[in-house]
């Protein structure tokens, strides 16, 4: 064992002692002897480090053999793969090398073989056709990457054409691979594209393209339609000009026998209409759109359509989910969808469970029944419409962007809650065009609401001409939902006693929110079962953060272990602005 104190010069160390000539020679000898021992020690340490690295590597490689996932049977591992790909976060995953199924197939030989033998990993086709090369204009309706579109748009036409063809050929090749790996399993299709004719591109033989763009897109459509017998769900969004020469014709020529397994369909097709249209020459979707008549179809989402709904070959009586985007485009002149059309349509759907309607203003009335979930967008029908409804099973009501004006005692939103508020458990309202008193009246009607979301659509301001609207989402509003205690018990009336989840997209008042959460949690913890346990709070504040609400709740003794609390604040504005073109070191 080395002892640093074992030296004849111990008493002179760390002093100003000046050694003699003989002592200098002795000291140098001691240093040389120590350096030799130190070098030997360093060499030994390096050898030990090599052994250490080898030992660690040995341990890691052998520990990997004990990984529980390696011992999972193929059927369980395959089920995990399918669950991962089916997760909602992967719903719109593109068919690229970053797709979860591809990543799983690249982990190891066993996983690759298992992934390739699991058809349901490959049966979801998300196909977005690239924008057709057009005149150099930045951005494109089919891409969210405006900067990339701008770069491409600035390329010479020859380069843009070649790039477009390469991208489309890659998509076609990828679709073939996915279809082969999916074997005979049901398919879930997402197809979005614009007709080349509609983009303004004009093919000429001297261009860089090997074939006309319309023919190239048609070949992709053919690949998809060739397997229509396997479609189970299809989301199709198309943009075109004239339908007669459209690259998408084959989709609309499919018959009900061509889609025997189709259960869910979302179809939005925008085609220009010729002047003076007749019922026999309306662009699709129309009475000749065979896929609308699929025998197993239970869920349907339709975009604006020129054809009357009663002329479409839909089996309305078997639908359980219906979504109608009734608002027409300013340019396409589609038929307006109003209250009378909605009533007639819904009367034809006795099995309806969930309904999402986008309204135009104006219609006559009729009667309607059924449904557990109802969404009404833009304009909400009033008392006369509600009086014709029979909805004993209605549990979820969404009026997310009611743009109609609100005045005291005449709110369509209040009318809906007066009729159905006692039976609703899930409510989504636009609070902006409700007065403070009107909003509180609405809350008093929600005796059984479990989930409440209050939107704040300011577009109502422009349509509520002359109506002076207050901003109702503040501390005073939330205090009305906060139970009070007297002698340890909850006392007095409080709104929404069964509320478990609340979302406020715009709010002011941290202290009021703190008290609301604390009292709601305490009320249930104290054994008062008339007040539900608050479980989820989502709030976006108008003011900067001054109070750490989660910390304050803990310090106040409130149990928040199972509380999902998501609070968003605006960024603070720095008092000292940074130089706009300064370097990283300037401030």
C-alpha positions in Angstrom: 0.0 0.0 0.0 1.4 3.4 -1.0 1.8 5.8 1.9 2.3 9.5 0.9 3.6 10.3 4.3 6.5 7.9 3.9 9.1 10.4 2.8 12.2 11.9 4.6 11.0 15.3 3.5 7.6 15.2 5.2 8.3 18.0 7.6 9.4 20.3 4.8 6.4 19.7 2.4 4.2 22.7 1.7 6.8 25.1 3.3 9.4 27.5 2.0 12.3 25.1 2.8 15.2 25.3 0.4 16.9 21.8 0.0 20.7 21.5 -0.3 22.4 20.1 -3.4 22.5 16.6 -2.0 18.8 16.8 -1.0 17.9 18.0 -4.5 19.4 14.8 -6.0 17.5 12.7 -3.5 14.2 14.5 -4.2 14.7 14.0 -7.9 15.3 10.3 -7.3 12.1 10.0 -5.2 10.1 11.7 -8.0 11.5 9.4 -10.7 10.7 6.4 -8.6 7.2 7.6 -8.0 6.7 8.4 -11.7 7.7 4.9 -12.7 5.3 3.4 -10.2 2.6 5.8 -11.5 3.2 4.8 -15.1 2.9 1.2 -14.2 -0.3 1.9 -12.3 -1.8 3.8 -15.2 -1.0 1.0 -17.6 -2.7 -1.4 -15.2 -5.7 0.8 -15.0 -6.1 0.9 -18.8 -5.9 -2.9 -18.9 -8.6 -3.0 -16.2 -10.7 -0.6 -18.2 -10.5 -2.9 -21.2 -11.5 -5.8 -19.0 -14.3 -3.7 -17.5 -15.7 -2.8 -21.0 -15.6 -6.4 -22.0 -17.3 -7.4 -18.9 -20.1 -4.8 -19.3 -20.5 -5.8 -23.0 -20.7 -9.5 -21.9 -23.3 -8.7 -19.3 -25.4 -6.6 -21.7 -25.4 -9.2 -24.4 -26.4 -11.9 -22.0 -29.0 -9.8 -20.2 -30.6 -9.1 -23.6 -31.4 -12.8 -23.8 -33.4 -12.5 -20.6 -35.6 -9.6 -22.0 -39.2 -10.6 -21.3 -40.4 -9.5 -24.8 -38.1 -12.1 -26.4 -40.0 -14.9 -24.6 -43.4 -13.6 -25.7 -45.2 -16.1 -28.0 -45.7 -14.9 -31.6 -49.4 -14.5 -31.2 -49.1 -12.1 -28.3 -46.2 -10.2 -29.9 -48.3 -9.9 -33.1 -51.2 -8.5 -31.1 -48.9 -5.9 -29.5 -47.7 -4.9 -33.0 -51.3 -4.5 -34.2 -52.2 -2.4 -31.1 -49.3 -0.1 -31.7 -50.2 0.5 -35.3 -53.9 0.9 -34.4 -53.2 3.6 -31.7 -55.0 6.9 -32.4 -51.7 8.7 -32.7 -50.9 6.6 -35.7 -54.2 7.1 -37.4 -52.8 9.2 -40.2 -49.4 7.7 -40.4 -48.0 8.0 -44.0 -46.9 5.0 -45.9 -43.1 5.7 -45.6 -40.1 4.2 -43.9 -41.2 6.0 -40.7 -44.5 4.0 -40.6 -44.7 1.9 -37.4 -45.2 -1.3 -39.3 -42.0 -0.6 -41.3 -40.0 0.2 -38.1 -41.2 -2.9 -36.4 -40.1 -5.0 -39.4 -36.6 -3.6 -39.2 -35.8 -4.5 -35.5 -34.6 -8.1 -36.0 -35.1 -11.1 -38.2 -37.9 -12.6 -36.0 -39.8 -9.3 -35.8 -39.5 -8.8 -39.5 -40.9 -12.3 -40.3 -43.7 -11.8 -37.8 -44.5 -8.3 -39.1 -44.7 -9.6 -42.7 -46.9 -12.4 -41.5 -49.4 -10.1 -39.8 -51.6 -8.7 -42.6 -53.5 -6.2 -40.3 -50.3 -4.2 -39.9 -50.5 -3.3 -43.6 -54.2 -3.0 -44.2 -54.4 0.8 -43.6 -53.6 2.7 -46.8 -53.1 6.5 -46.3 -52.6 7.9 -49.8 -52.2 11.6 -50.5 -51.4 12.3 -54.1 -48.7 14.9 -54.6 -49.8 18.3 -56.0 -49.8 18.3 -59.8 -47.0 20.5 -61.3 -48.7 23.8 -62.1 -47.6 27.4 -62.7 -45.1 28.5 -60.0 -47.4 29.4 -57.1 -46.4 28.9 -53.5 -48.4 26.5 -51.3 -50.9 23.9 -52.3 -54.2 22.9 -50.7 -53.0 19.3 -50.4 -49.9 20.0 -48.4 -49.3 21.7 -45.1 -45.6 22.3 -45.9 -45.8 25.7 -47.6 -42.0 26.2 -47.6 -41.5 22.9 -49.4 -44.2 23.9 -51.9 -42.6 27.2 -52.5 -39.2 25.6 -53.2 -40.8 23.1 -55.6 -42.8 25.8 -57.3 -39.6 27.8 -58.1 -38.1 24.9 -59.9 -38.2 24.7 -63.7 -41.2 23.0 -65.2 -39.2 20.0 -66.3 -37.9 19.4 -62.8 -41.3 19.9 -61.3 -42.8 17.4 -63.7 -40.2 14.8 -63.1 -40.4 15.2 -59.3 -44.2 14.8 -59.5 -43.9 11.6 -61.6 -41.3 10.1 -59.3 -43.4 10.8 -56.2 -46.5 9.3 -57.7 -44.6 6.2 -58.9 -43.2 5.8 -55.4 -46.7 6.0 -54.0 -48.0 3.4 -56.5 -45.1 1.1 -55.6 -45.7 1.5 -51.9 -49.4 0.8 -52.3 -48.6 -2.4 -54.2 -46.2 -3.5 -51.3 -48.9 -2.7 -48.7 -51.5 -4.6 -50.6 -49.3 -7.6 -51.0 -48.4 -7.7 -47.3 -52.0 -7.2 -46.2 -52.9 -10.4 -48.1 -56.7 -10.8 -48.0 -57.5 -8.8 -44.9 -60.1 -6.0 -44.9 -58.7 -2.6 -46.0 -59.0 0.9 -44.4 -58.5 3.5 -47.2 -57.7 7.2 -46.9 -57.3 8.7 -50.3 -56.9 12.5 -50.9 -56.1 13.9 -54.3 -56.8 16.7 -56.8 -57.6 16.1 -60.4 -54.7 17.2 -62.6 -57.2 18.9 -64.9 -58.5 21.0 -62.0 -55.0 22.3 -61.2 -54.5 24.1 -64.5 -51.7 21.8 -65.8 -51.9 21.2 -69.6 -50.0 18.2 -70.8 -48.2 18.4 -74.1 -46.0 15.8 -75.9 -42.9 18.0 -75.5 -43.2 18.1 -71.7 -41.0 16.0 -69.4 -43.8 13.7 -68.5 -43.9 10.2 -69.9 -47.8 10.2 -69.9 -50.6 12.7 -69.3 -51.0 13.5 -65.5 -54.7 12.5 -65.6 -53.6 9.0 -66.9 -51.0 8.7 -64.2 -53.5 9.6 -61.4 -56.0 7.2 -63.0 -53.6 4.4 -62.7 -53.3 5.0 -59.0 -57.1 5.1 -58.7 -57.3 1.8 -60.6 -54.9 0.2 -58.0 -57.2 1.3 -55.2 -60.4 0.3 -57.0 -59.1 -3.1 -58.0 -59.3 -4.1 -54.3 -62.6 -2.5 -53.6 -64.1 -5.8 -52.6 -61.8 -5.6 -49.5 -62.7 -2.1 -48.4 -64.1 -2.0 -44.9 -63.6 1.8 -44.2 -62.9 4.4 -46.9 -62.2 8.1 -46.5 -62.1 9.7 -50.0 -61.6 13.5 -50.5 -61.4 14.6 -54.1 -61.1 17.9 -55.9 -61.8 18.3 -59.6 -63.2 20.5 -62.3 -65.4 18.8 -64.8 -66.4 15.2 -64.0 -66.6 13.9 -67.6 -62.8 13.7 -68.0 -62.0 13.2 -64.4 -59.2 10.9 -63.3 -61.5 9.7 -60.5 -64.4 8.4 -62.6 -63.8 4.8 -61.7 -64.4 5.5 -58.0 -67.9 6.7 -58.8 -68.6 3.9 -61.2 -68.2 1.3 -58.5 -71.4 -0.6 -57.7 -72.7 -1.9 -54.4 -71.6 -5.4 -55.4 -68.0 -4.0 -55.7 -67.9 -3.1 -52.0 -69.5 -6.0 -50.2 -67.6 -5.3 -46.9 -67.8 -1.5 -46.8 -69.1 -0.4 -43.4 -67.9 3.2 -43.0 -67.6 5.8 -45.7 -66.5 9.4 -45.7 -66.9 11.0 -49.2 -66.2 14.5 -50.2 -66.0 15.3 -53.9 -65.9 18.8 -55.3 -66.6 19.0 -59.0 -67.7 22.0 -61.0 -71.2 22.1 -62.3 -72.2 23.0 -65.8 -74.7 25.9 -66.4 -78.3 24.8 -66.3 -77.8 21.4 -64.6 -80.5 18.8 -64.7 -81.1 16.0 -62.3 -79.6 13.6 -64.7 -76.3 15.5 -65.1 -75.4 16.5 -61.6 -71.7 15.8 -60.6 -71.2 13.1 -58.0 -72.0 12.1 -55.5 -75.5 11.6 -57.0 -78.0 8.9 -57.7 -75.5 6.9 -59.7 -72.8 6.8 -57.0 -73.0 3.1 -56.3 -70.7 2.9 -53.3 -73.3 4.9 -51.3 -75.6 1.9 -51.6 -73.1 -0.5 -49.9 -75.2 -3.3 -48.2 -73.3 -3.2 -44.9 -72.8 0.6 -44.7 -73.6 1.9 -41.1 -71.5 5.1 -41.0 -71.7 7.8 -43.6 -70.0 11.3 -43.9 -70.9 13.4 -46.9 -69.6 16.7 -48.1 -71.7 19.3 -50.0 -73.7 17.7 -52.7 -75.7 19.0 -55.6 -78.1 16.1 -55.5 -81.1 15.9 -53.2 -80.4 13.4 -50.4 -83.6 11.4 -51.1 -82.2 10.6 -54.6 -79.0 9.1 -53.3 -78.9 5.3 -53.2 -78.0 5.2 -49.4 -79.7 2.6 -47.2 -80.7 5.3 -44.7 -82.6 2.9 -42.4 -79.4 1.0 -41.4 -77.2 4.0 -40.6 -76.1 4.4 -37.0 -73.6 7.3 -37.6 -74.3 10.2 -40.0 -72.3 13.4 -40.7 -73.5 16.0 -43.2 -71.3 19.0 -44.2 -74.1 21.0 -45.6 -72.4 24.4 -46.0 -71.7 24.9 -49.7 -68.5 26.2 -51.2 -68.8 29.8 -52.4 -67.6 28.7 -55.8 -69.3 25.4 -56.4 -72.9 26.4 -55.7 -73.8 23.2 -53.9 -77.4 22.8 -52.6 -77.9 24.4 -49.2 -78.6 22.1 -46.3 -81.3 23.5 -44.0 -83.6 22.5 -41.2 -86.3 20.9 -43.4 -83.7 18.8 -45.3 -82.2 17.7 -42.0 -85.6 16.7 -40.6 -86.5 14.7 -43.7 -83.1 13.0 -43.7 -83.1 12.1 -40.1 -86.7 10.7 -40.2 -85.3 8.2 -42.7 -82.6 7.1 -40.2 -84.4 5.3 -37.3 -81.3 3.5 -36.1 -79.2 6.7 -35.8 -76.9 6.8 -32.7 -74.5 9.7 -33.5 -75.3 12.7 -35.8 -73.2 15.6 -36.9 -74.9 18.3 -39.0 -73.6 21.5 -40.5 -76.6 23.8 -41.2 -77.5 26.6 -43.6 -80.2 29.1 -42.5 -83.8 28.6 -43.3 -86.1 25.6 -43.7 -89.5 24.4 -43.0 -90.2 21.8 -40.2 -91.2 18.2 -39.7 -90.7 15.6 -37.0 -87.8 13.4 -36.0 -86.7 10.9 -33.3 -83.8 8.8 -32.2 -80.1 9.3 -31.6 -77.7 9.3 -28.6 -75.2 11.9 -29.9 -76.1 15.1 -31.8 -73.8 17.8 -33.2 -75.2 20.9 -34.8 -72.8 23.4 -36.4 -73.0 27.1 -37.4 -76.7 27.8 -36.9 -78.7 26.1 -34.2 -82.5 25.5 -34.8 -84.9 27.2 -32.4 -87.9 26.2 -30.3 -90.1 25.4 -33.3 -87.6 22.8 -34.5 -87.0 21.4 -31.0 -90.8 20.9 -30.5 -90.8 18.4 -33.3 -88.1 16.2 -31.8 -88.4 13.0 -29.8 -84.9 12.1 -28.4 -85.3 10.1 -25.2 -81.8 8.5 -25.7 -79.9 11.7 -26.3 -76.8 11.8 -24.0 -74.3 14.0 -25.9 -75.1 17.4 -27.4 -72.5 19.5 -29.2 -73.2 23.1 -30.4 -69.5 24.1 -30.8 -69.8 27.1 -33.0 -73.4 28.5 -32.9 -73.1 31.7 -34.9 -76.7 32.8 -34.3 -77.2 36.0 -32.2 -78.2 35.6 -28.6 -80.5 37.9 -26.7 -82.0 37.6 -23.2 -84.7 34.9 -23.2 -84.3 34.0 -26.9 -81.2 31.8 -27.0 -81.5 28.7 -29.2 -78.8 27.1 -27.0 -80.9 27.6 -23.9 -83.9 26.2 -25.7 -82.0 23.0 -26.4 -80.9 22.6 -22.8 -84.4 23.3 -21.5 -85.6 20.5 -23.6 -82.8 17.9 -23.1 -80.5 19.3 -20.4 -81.7 16.9 -17.7 -80.7 13.8 -19.7 -77.4 15.0 -21.1 -74.0 13.7 -19.8 -71.7 15.2 -22.4 -72.1 18.8 -23.5 -70.1 21.1 -25.8 -71.3 24.7 -26.1 -70.2 28.0 -27.6 -70.2 30.4 -24.6 -69.2 33.5 -26.5 -72.7 34.5 -27.7 -74.3 33.7 -24.3 -74.7 36.4 -21.7 -73.5 35.8 -18.2 -77.0 35.2 -16.9 -77.8 33.1 -19.9 -74.8 30.8 -19.4 -75.7 30.4 -15.7 -79.2 29.4 -16.7 -77.7 26.8 -19.0 -75.6 25.4 -16.2 -78.6 25.1 -13.9 -80.2 22.9 -16.5 -77.3 20.4 -16.7 -78.2 18.2 -13.7 -76.5 15.0 -15.0 -73.6 16.4 -17.1 -70.3 14.6 -16.6 -68.2 16.2 -19.3 -68.5 20.0 -20.1 -66.6 21.9 -22.7 -67.3 25.6 -23.3 -66.0 26.9 -26.6 -65.3 30.6 -27.3 -66.0 31.2 -31.0 -65.6 34.9 -31.5 -67.1 34.7 -35.0 -70.4 35.1 -33.3 -69.5 38.7 -32.7 -69.8 39.6 -36.3 -73.2 37.9 -36.7 -74.8 39.1 -33.5 -75.3 42.5 -34.9 -76.1 45.2 -32.3 -76.1 42.7 -29.4 -73.8 43.7 -26.5 -72.4 40.4 -25.4 -70.5 39.9 -22.1 -67.5 37.6 -21.7 -69.1 35.0 -19.4 -66.1 32.8 -18.6 -64.6 34.4 -15.5 -64.2 33.9 -11.8 -67.8 34.8 -11.0 -69.0 32.1 -13.4 -66.8 29.4 -11.9 -67.8 30.4 -8.3 -71.4 29.4 -9.2 -70.1 25.9 -9.9 -68.1 25.8 -6.7 -69.8 24.1 -3.7 -69.7 25.8 -0.3 -69.3 24.2 3.1 -71.1 24.8 6.3 -70.2 22.9 9.5 -68.3 20.3 7.4 -71.2 19.6 5.0 -72.0 20.9 1.6 -74.7 23.5 1.7 -76.9 25.3 -0.8 -77.6 24.7 -4.5 -74.7 24.3 -6.9 -74.7 23.8 -10.7 -73.6 20.6 -12.5 -73.4 18.3 -9.4 -72.2 15.3 -11.5 -69.4 17.1 -13.3 -66.2 15.2 -13.7 -64.4 16.9 -16.6 -64.4 20.6 -17.6 -62.7 22.4 -20.5 -62.5 26.2 -20.7 -60.6 27.4 -23.8 -60.4 31.0 -22.5 -60.6 32.0 -18.8 -59.4 34.6 -16.3 -59.1 33.9 -12.6 -56.5 31.5 -11.1 -57.8 31.9 -7.5 -61.4 31.0 -8.6 -60.2 27.9 -10.5 -58.1 26.9 -7.4 -61.2 27.1 -5.2 -63.4 25.3 -7.7 -61.0 22.3 -7.9 -60.3 22.2 -4.2 -64.0 22.4 -3.1 -65.1 19.9 -5.8 -62.5 17.4 -4.7 -63.1 18.0 -1.0 -66.9 17.6 -1.4 -66.6 14.1 -2.8 -63.8 13.1 -0.4 -66.0 14.2 2.6 -68.4 11.4 1.7 -71.0 13.7 -0.1 -72.0 11.4 -3.0 -74.3 14.0 -4.5 -71.2 15.8 -5.9 -69.0 13.8 -8.3 -65.3 13.7 -8.0 -63.6 16.1 -10.4 -61.2 14.2 -12.5 -60.1 16.3 -15.5 -59.6 20.1 -15.8 -58.4 21.8 -19.0 -58.0 25.6 -19.0 -56.4 28.2 -21.2 -55.8 31.4 -19.3 -55.9 34.9 -20.7 -53.4 36.1 -18.1 -49.8 35.1 -17.3 -49.1 32.6 -14.6 -49.1 34.0 -11.0 -50.2 31.0 -9.0 -48.9 27.4 -9.2 -52.4 25.8 -8.8 -51.2 22.2 -8.6 -48.7 23.1 -5.9 -51.2 25.2 -4.0 -53.7 22.3 -4.0 -51.1 20.0 -2.5 -50.2 22.5 0.1 -53.9 22.9 0.9 -54.2 19.2 1.6 -56.2 18.4 -1.6 -55.7 14.9 -3.0 -54.9 15.4 -6.7 -53.3 12.0 -7.4 -56.0 11.0 -10.0 -56.6 14.6 -11.3 -55.7 15.3 -14.9 -54.8 19.0 -14.8 -53.8 20.8 -18.0 -53.3 24.5 -17.7 -52.0 26.8 -20.5 -50.8 30.4 -20.1 -49.8 33.1 -22.6 -46.0 33.8 -22.9 -44.6 36.7 -20.9 -43.6 39.7 -23.0 -39.9 40.5 -22.3 -39.3 44.1 -21.0 -36.2 44.3 -23.1 -36.5 43.4 -26.7 -33.8 41.6 -28.5 -32.1 43.1 -31.5 -33.9 41.6 -34.6 -30.7 40.9 -36.4 -28.2 40.5 -33.6 -25.9 37.5 -33.3 -26.3 34.8 -30.6 -24.1 36.6 -28.2 -26.0 39.9 -28.3 -28.8 40.7 -26.0 
